[in-house]
Amino acid sequence: MDIRVVADAQAAADVAASLIRRRLRDAVRRRGSASIAVSGGSTPALMFDSLSAMHDVPWSDVHLWQVDERVAPADDPARNLHLLAGLPLPKKNMHLMAVERKRLNDAVNAYAAGLPEQFDIVHLGMGPDGHTASWPPGDPVIDADGTVGVSQMYKDFVRMTILPSVVNGARWRLALIAGSDKADAVEGWMAHHSDLPIERVRRTNTTVVIDQLAAAKMKPGK
């Protein structure tokens, strides 16, 4: 695991955007296109802004999927999709979770069928309780078979999410973490606490970009 501690949330977002830019360009150069799955959150919003301002990203060859999404109407402000509106991607390259469908299981199956064989990049965040993607602590979705699942009710929403097999099958993972409320969970993750959902994330080929507040309880040498 590659851990990079920076000053604050904006710096973390900028560093993450720069790392993603490099990986997208490399994927397009090597394979002709790039695939990325992204998570939501306030710090990722800063990252998306920074990434959008980078003029040498080959957006026409980039395909984007969602890591997770709240099951709610499209106009619900809690939906992660709103964070993606500023990205200069062709509409056909945006692969969004159709959580508005009446039959959610059909949406899960359709989304699973449309996933790439292997993501170039999976971007993750982490909550104060150690959840990542939409894998709440103790939720059966973490151990579900397949590639896409649905969580139980968590903070007022049921959520669709890609599963650990997809995250860990990616060529590269980036965890972007900021804020003092994440410090305990970061400390636990570094100590391999098995009750934290983020501990399911494979450490090899994973980069963690973290601000000083979130890193405050990390042990020296981590």
C-alpha positions in Angstrom: 0.0 0.0 0.0 1.3 3.4 -1.0 0.2 6.1 1.6 0.5 9.8 0.9 -0.2 12.2 3.7 -0.9 15.8 2.6 -1.9 19.1 4.3 -5.6 19.2 3.9 -8.7 18.0 2.0 -8.0 20.3 -1.0 -4.5 19.1 -1.3 -5.6 15.5 -1.0 -8.2 16.1 -3.8 -5.6 17.7 -6.0 -3.0 14.9 -5.5 -5.7 12.2 -6.1 -6.8 14.0 -9.3 -3.2 14.1 -10.6 -2.7 10.4 -9.9 -5.9 9.5 -11.6 -5.0 11.7 -14.6 -1.8 9.8 -15.0 -3.5 6.4 -14.8 -6.2 7.4 -17.3 -3.6 8.6 -19.8 -1.6 5.4 -19.4 -4.6 3.2 -19.8 -5.6 4.9 -23.0 -2.1 4.7 -24.3 -1.8 1.0 -23.5 -5.3 -0.2 -24.3 -7.1 2.5 -26.3 -9.6 3.3 -23.5 -9.7 3.7 -19.8 -12.3 2.5 -17.2 -12.9 4.1 -13.8 -15.4 3.6 -11.1 -15.9 6.5 -8.7 -17.4 7.1 -5.3 -19.3 10.1 -3.9 -18.6 12.5 -1.0 -17.5 16.0 -0.3 -13.8 15.5 -0.8 -14.4 13.6 -4.1 -16.3 16.6 -5.3 -13.1 18.6 -4.9 -11.2 15.9 -6.7 -13.7 15.9 -9.6 -13.4 19.7 -9.9 -9.6 19.4 -10.0 -9.7 16.6 -12.6 -12.1 18.5 -14.8 -9.7 21.4 -15.0 -6.9 19.2 -16.4 -7.0 19.7 -20.2 -4.8 16.8 -21.2 -7.1 14.0 -19.9 -8.3 12.0 -23.0 -12.0 12.2 -21.9 -13.4 10.8 -25.2 -11.7 7.5 -24.4 -12.6 7.4 -20.7 -15.6 5.4 -19.5 -16.9 6.0 -16.0 -19.0 3.9 -13.7 -20.3 4.5 -10.2 -19.0 2.5 -7.2 -22.3 3.0 -5.4 -25.5 5.0 -5.4 -28.4 5.7 -3.0 -31.7 4.2 -4.1 -33.6 7.5 -4.6 -35.1 9.6 -7.4 -32.7 11.2 -9.8 -33.5 14.7 -8.4 -32.7 13.7 -4.8 -29.7 15.9 -3.7 -28.2 12.9 -1.9 -27.6 11.1 -5.1 -23.9 10.7 -6.1 -24.7 11.3 -9.7 -24.9 15.0 -9.2 -21.2 15.2 -8.4 -20.4 13.9 -11.9 -22.2 16.6 -13.8 -19.1 18.8 -14.3 -16.9 16.1 -15.7 -16.3 16.7 -19.4 -17.2 13.1 -20.4 -19.3 12.2 -23.4 -22.8 11.1 -22.2 -22.4 7.7 -23.8 -19.3 7.2 -21.7 -21.2 7.6 -18.4 -22.5 4.3 -17.0 -24.8 5.2 -14.1 -26.7 3.0 -11.7 -30.3 2.9 -12.7 -31.6 2.9 -9.1 -34.9 4.6 -10.2 -36.1 1.3 -11.7 -39.2 -0.2 -10.0 -37.5 -3.6 -9.9 -34.2 -2.9 -8.3 -33.0 -6.5 -8.9 -33.3 -5.8 -12.7 -31.2 -2.7 -12.3 -28.5 -4.7 -10.3 -28.4 -7.3 -13.1 -28.2 -4.8 -15.8 -25.4 -2.9 -14.1 -23.5 -6.0 -13.4 -23.8 -7.1 -17.1 -22.3 -3.7 -18.2 -19.2 -3.7 -16.0 -15.9 -4.0 -17.7 -13.9 -7.2 -17.3 -11.4 -5.3 -15.2 -11.4 -1.7 -14.1 -8.3 0.4 -14.6 -9.1 2.5 -11.6 -11.5 2.2 -8.6 -11.8 5.3 -6.5 -12.9 4.8 -2.9 -13.7 6.9 0.1 -14.1 5.9 3.7 -16.6 6.8 6.4 -16.0 7.4 10.1 -17.3 3.9 10.7 -14.8 2.4 8.3 -17.3 1.7 5.5 -16.2 2.0 1.9 -18.3 1.8 -1.3 -21.7 1.0 0.3 -20.5 -1.8 2.6 -21.9 -0.8 6.0 -20.4 -2.5 9.0 -22.0 -5.9 9.5 -24.1 -5.7 6.3 -24.5 -9.0 4.4 -23.8 -7.2 1.1 -20.1 -7.4 1.9 -20.2 -11.2 1.6 -22.7 -11.3 -1.3 -21.9 -13.4 -4.4 -21.4 -11.7 -7.7 -20.3 -8.2 -8.7 -23.1 -5.9 -7.7 -25.4 -5.9 -4.7 -27.8 -3.9 -2.6 -27.2 -2.9 1.0 -29.7 -2.9 3.8 -31.0 0.4 5.0 -28.0 2.6 6.0 -28.3 6.3 7.0 -31.8 6.6 5.5 -31.0 4.9 2.2 -30.8 1.5 0.7 -27.8 1.6 -1.7 -26.6 -0.2 -4.8 -22.9 -1.0 -4.7 -20.2 -2.9 -6.5 -18.8 -5.7 -4.4 -15.3 -6.6 -3.2 -14.6 -8.9 -6.1 -14.8 -6.0 -8.5 -12.9 -3.5 -6.3 -10.1 -6.0 -5.7 -10.0 -7.1 -9.3 -9.1 -3.6 -10.5 -5.6 -2.8 -11.8 -5.3 0.0 -9.3 -7.3 1.4 -6.3 -7.2 4.9 -4.9 -8.7 5.7 -1.5 -9.2 9.4 -0.8 -9.7 10.2 2.9 -9.9 13.5 4.7 -11.2 14.9 8.0 -10.6 14.4 11.7 -13.7 12.2 12.0 -11.9 9.5 9.9 -8.8 9.3 12.2 -10.0 6.4 14.4 -11.1 4.3 11.3 -7.8 5.1 9.6 -5.9 3.9 12.6 -8.0 0.7 12.7 -7.5 0.1 9.0 -3.7 0.4 9.3 -3.9 -2.1 12.2 -5.9 -4.6 10.2 -9.1 -4.4 12.3 -11.3 -7.0 10.6 -14.6 -5.4 11.7 -13.9 -2.4 9.4 -15.4 -2.9 5.9 -12.5 -1.2 4.3 -10.3 -3.9 5.5 -11.8 -6.0 2.7 -9.9 -3.8 0.2 -6.8 -5.4 -1.2 -3.7 -3.5 -0.2 -1.5 -4.4 -3.1 -1.8 -1.8 -5.9 -3.8 0.5 -3.6 -2.8 4.1 -3.0 -4.2 6.0 -0.1 -4.2 9.8 -0.2 -5.0 11.2 3.2 -5.0 14.6 4.9 -3.2 15.3 8.1 -6.4 15.4 10.2 -7.4 11.9 9.1 -3.8 10.7 9.5 -3.5 12.1 13.1 -3.7 8.7 14.8 -1.6 6.7 12.4 1.3 5.0 14.0 4.8 6.0 12.9 6.0 4.0 9.9 2.5 3.2 8.6 
